[in-house]
């Protein structure tokens, strides 16, 4: 009556790697283009941050940090080297990989949306701190702009989290022999 679902694709290393690379390329392309209706006050969702949070909830600390470094380098190569996105994404990966170790936080789309909201604020805070330390822009301008950017980025990124989370949930989940 019911057909058995074939999940052998999950154990194919090259297919999983291909799907992960394609998902990253799609997120990078979404960073570069402005789709009408996706921006709020000129700020678009932080697609790489959403991808990193989705990746980090099912990985250990070191895998998350390496992914944060790689995504930061990709983002810096797309936008410019200053301010560096590596530090912010590494801290986001560190916090995200540790937040799901708690028995009170379950893995569902609501908690993931809240985590993306908080991590977007943390990421924007680190970028604002880099601007404060390394530029001659007045601190008032930086922190007024930071308030607008961080809240808007957090809201818009958390609203679009399910778009990335649901398709990638099965692709990015580790294989049973990789779990602790």
C-alpha positions in Angstrom: 0.0 0.0 0.0 2.7 2.5 1.0 5.9 2.7 -1.0 9.2 2.7 0.9 11.0 6.0 0.6 14.5 5.6 -0.9 17.0 7.6 1.2 20.1 6.2 -0.4 20.9 9.7 -1.8 21.8 10.7 1.8 24.7 8.3 1.9 26.1 9.4 -1.5 29.0 11.7 -0.5 29.3 13.4 -3.9 25.6 14.1 -4.2 25.4 15.6 -0.7 28.5 17.7 -1.4 27.0 18.9 -4.7 23.7 19.8 -3.0 25.5 21.7 -0.2 27.6 23.7 -2.8 24.6 24.5 -4.9 22.7 25.7 -1.8 25.6 27.9 -0.9 25.8 29.3 -4.4 22.1 30.1 -4.3 22.5 31.9 -1.0 25.5 33.9 -2.4 23.5 34.9 -5.5 20.6 36.0 -3.3 23.0 38.2 -1.4 24.0 40.0 -4.6 20.6 40.5 -6.2 17.7 42.7 -5.0 14.4 41.0 -5.4 11.4 43.4 -5.0 9.5 42.6 -1.9 12.5 41.0 -0.1 14.0 44.2 1.2 12.9 46.3 4.2 14.4 49.9 4.3 16.9 48.8 1.7 18.2 45.8 3.8 17.8 42.3 2.4 17.9 39.0 4.4 21.2 37.8 5.6 21.1 34.5 3.5 24.6 33.3 4.5 23.8 33.8 8.2 20.6 31.8 7.8 22.5 29.0 6.0 25.2 29.0 8.7 22.6 28.7 11.5 20.9 25.9 9.7 24.2 24.1 9.3 25.4 24.7 12.8 22.4 23.4 14.7 23.3 19.9 13.6 27.1 20.0 13.7 29.7 20.1 16.4 31.7 23.2 17.4 34.7 22.7 15.0 32.6 22.0 11.9 30.5 25.1 12.7 33.5 27.3 13.2 35.1 26.1 9.9 31.9 26.8 8.1 31.8 30.3 9.7 35.3 31.0 8.5 34.6 29.8 5.0 31.3 31.7 4.7 33.1 34.8 6.0 35.7 34.5 3.4 33.1 34.0 0.7 31.2 37.0 1.9 34.3 39.2 2.1 35.2 38.2 -1.4 31.8 39.2 -2.7 31.6 42.6 -0.9 35.0 43.7 0.1 37.4 43.0 2.9 36.3 45.7 5.3 34.6 45.1 7.7 35.4 41.5 7.8 32.5 39.1 8.1 34.7 36.3 9.3 34.7 37.3 13.0 30.9 37.8 13.2 30.1 34.5 11.4 32.6 32.6 13.6 30.9 33.9 16.7 27.5 33.1 15.3 28.7 29.6 14.6 30.1 29.2 18.1 26.9 30.4 19.8 24.6 28.4 17.4 26.4 25.1 17.8 26.3 25.4 21.6 22.6 26.6 21.9 21.2 23.3 20.7 23.1 21.3 23.3 20.7 22.6 25.9 17.8 20.2 26.5 15.3 23.1 26.7 15.7 24.2 23.1 14.1 21.9 20.6 14.8 21.9 16.9 11.9 23.4 15.1 11.3 26.3 12.8 10.2 28.7 15.6 13.2 28.3 17.8 15.5 28.5 14.7 13.8 31.7 13.7 14.4 33.2 17.1 18.1 32.0 17.0 18.5 33.7 13.6 17.0 36.9 15.0 19.5 36.9 17.9 22.4 35.9 15.7 21.7 38.6 13.1 21.9 41.2 15.9 25.1 39.8 17.2 26.6 39.8 13.7 25.6 43.4 13.1 27.0 44.4 16.5 30.4 42.9 15.6 30.4 44.8 12.3 29.5 48.0 14.0 32.3 47.5 16.5 34.8 47.0 13.6 33.6 50.3 12.1 34.0 52.0 15.5 37.5 50.8 16.0 38.9 51.1 12.5 37.4 54.1 10.9 37.2 57.8 11.4 33.4 57.9 11.1 31.8 59.5 14.1 30.5 57.1 16.7 27.1 58.6 16.7 26.6 58.0 13.0 27.9 54.4 13.4 25.6 53.5 16.3 22.5 55.2 14.9 23.0 53.4 11.7 23.7 50.2 13.6 20.3 50.3 15.4 18.4 50.5 12.1 20.6 47.9 10.4 20.6 45.4 13.2 16.9 45.4 13.9 15.9 45.4 10.2 18.4 42.6 9.4 17.2 40.5 12.3 13.5 40.9 11.4 13.9 40.3 7.7 16.3 37.4 8.2 14.2 35.7 10.7 11.1 36.0 8.5 12.8 34.3 5.6 14.5 31.6 7.7 11.9 28.9 6.8 12.6 29.4 3.1 16.2 28.2 3.7 15.6 25.8 6.6 12.9 23.5 5.2 14.7 22.5 2.0 18.1 22.2 3.6 17.0 20.5 6.8 17.4 17.0 5.3 20.3 17.8 3.0 22.4 19.4 5.8 21.6 16.9 8.5 24.6 14.8 9.3 24.7 11.1 8.6 23.9 8.7 11.5 27.6 7.7 11.8 28.6 11.3 12.2 26.4 12.0 15.2 27.8 11.9 18.7 
